[in-house]
Amino acid sequence: MQNAIDLLKSHKLRKTPGRIDILEEFMENNFALSHRDIENSLGNKYDRVTLYRIMSGFEECGLIHRVFDGESAIKYALCSTDCDSGHHHDEHIHFLCDKCGKTYCLNFELPEIVLPKSYQLQELNVLAKGICENCKK
């Protein structure tokens, strides 16, 4: 697995302390994170505007994607290696654990979704709920 600096280089982003710290938070956790999660983890190291700008930039360049979990707070997770600024390849199931509240990306292929010809798919969100493997133990 790449480290934060290599991942920033591969997306042609400057290696600032804020970007490195935030990217490391995503890399250390295998579940989706909200702005509040990152704020709580990093303390008062960065203000909200800085965090928002960094995460928006990460989303634009294909480093992170939005995670739909049925809650009001937006969460984000690391993208797969084939995402870029032109297109996110994050059409996969998101799993929300009813016990711990964490949302996980389950990266396996979804069945093909066939819409009527007059419809144009712009975004697909698939959410499963239950108990994650950590809480089931």
Steps between C-alpha positions, in 0.01 A plus 500: 500500500624848414584752767339844512787682329510254209123523461516881488781481241301259284211750494738794436413674829740701714615321813377737771481394867119531497459281194737240639329492841150471355599238246671297774172507698323341205779248449502396868124435509322247283165679539349826376579823688304822537647848540422475871683165527812657352466814714471286813796285402732788410386729781539872436792450265301634200195723479175385338551702183841343442360150555210571266729633225739207526221242492325677210828494310547132578151425369554703182822319412369149575671429833178470705133448419176586678337222692124481530396340829149637546615745766511879467879535536707453185768235533794427274719199429814441298439433133625199313822549307321548168307815605610836365369852453302394194307215658455326831465122486326471836191309397510245779303412809540709814430308821378684810547313828199544728717434804811719461362745241800462266447489125718269291560473126440146379691476176343232291322530171137609497250346262433708191230763549287537188291816485241596238660665196355839592689499835863599549686366804718761668560346840434166665480442875453154646478473879485182704445504876579241763778402737863529384755224550668687789175540696388145428802356687 
